[in-house]
Amino acid sequence: MRIAVMGAGGVGGYFGALLARAGHDVAFVARGRHLAAMRERGLRVRGFAGETLIERPTVSDAPSALGVREVVLFAVKLWDTESAAEAIRRMLDAKSVVIPFQNGVESVERIGRVVGARHVMGGAAYIAATIAEPGVIAQTGSMARLRFGAVIPEQREAGRAFAEACIGAGIDAELTDDIERVLWEKFVFLSAMSGVTAATRQPIGAIRDDPDLRAVLEAAMREADAVGRARGVALSEGFVDRQLAFADGLPAEMRSSMLNDLLAGNRLEAPWLSGAVARMAKEAGLAAPVSATLYAVVKPFCGGGR
């Protein structure tokens, strides 16, 4: 399968390397020192189950030079969504699909407005991984899973083919019939965890073990859950309680990617996480004071800089 990875960071670099190792024609889009290191030394993934080295990956900072691809695994940060979508347009033919593995719940619409809605499926990645150094992706913990699904019936064949490619590459992948629910299930948890860990500069262990902070985490999840239900998403009863139990099982030192970005002085995805909960709640006539406050606390840092 001809695959492009738009954004070769923790998500794209990890799963793209496994697909390349399995023999698929995978082209990575990267930039700066990460691009230079991949060209010089290859792409190395230090995973929970071992190490993978792609010695001579196809990598470029010019997506238009990589030719037409059957699947574009879209994994850039949320603030780069529209510009990255514009950059991949020449990769797409009539049958190509783009699968965004980003945070938030608005990527399908945002990318679709640029490349055409018929091309964009839905996707969710579950992994803690980051660029440990240029050319090296490091996974923390054992979680590494992809879930994706068609938004329109015409995408189902491409979805099945990509699922077969992923499973053949040893990836824990699931093709789902209800991708909207899947996206919101991730969003309810991630928007809250990102907001609380970034606002407090603390990992999940410190949050869940403190009664006051745990209450903030739960309240933020319940606000996002209420917004999803108001928008017609079929979230199951008791979902938030199960997510709190899930948080209890995470490594105590686990930090959200947004906290990592904050500490590094990078831009933040908060406008599309806690900020999005607050915005969508207002549109639905709901109150989301916790999410609005978490967004306000980190808002001065959203453009980057310590």
C-alpha positions, 0 to 999 in steps of 0.5 A: 500500500502507498502511504504517506505520513503527514507529520512524523512525530510520536504518532505518525513516526511510530505507526508509520515505521511499523507499516514501513517495516512490514514492506509498505511504501511509506513516505514521511513528511518531516522538517528541520533537524528531525528531517535531517536526522532521518535522512542521515541515520534513519528513523528509529522507534524505541517501543514498549515491545522493542526497537524498530529501525527504518534505515533509509526511509522515504522522507521529505519536507515537500509533500507534493514531491512524494506522489499520489498516495492511497492513504495519508496518515495525518498526524500534525498538531492541531494548529497546523491542520489547514496548512498541512491539509493544503500541502497534501492536496497533490497526494490525492486522487479520486480514491485516496483517503486522509485519516486524521489521527489528531486530538480534538473532534473537529479534524474531519470537518477542518481537513474536509473543507480544504481537500474535499469532504469525500476524502476524509475519514475519522481516526483516533490514536491511543499512544504516548510517544514523542520525538526523544531526539531528532530521528528517534521516536520514544514510546512510554507505556504499552498503549499503542492502538489505532481506531478509524472508520468511514464517514461516508459509505464510499470510504469503506473499501479504503478503510478495510484495506488500511485495516488489513495493512495495519493488522499485517504490520502488527498494529492493534487496529480496529475499523469501527462503524461509529467513528463519531462516538469513538472520537468523542470518547477520546475527546471527553478524556483527553480534553480534561486530562490535557487541561488539568495536567497543563494548568497544574504542571503535574502528571496524571498521578498527582491529579488523580491522587489529590481529591480536589484535583480529581474533582476538577478532572471529573468535572471537566470530563462531565462537561465534555460528556454533556456537550457530546450528548447535546450534539447527538453523540451516542456516549454510553451511560457511566462513561465518565466513571469508566474513564476515571477508572482508566485514569487510575490505571495509567502510569503515575508519571504520564503527562499529556502532550500538551503539558510536554508542549507547555514545558518545552515552550511550544504552541498549545492545542488548548483552543481545540481541547478545553477551549473547544468544550467551552465554545461548543457548550456555549453554542449548545446553551450549556455551562462549562465553567471548569473547561473554560477556566482550564483554557483561560489558565493556559491561554497566555501560553497557546502561542508558545514561549515559557 
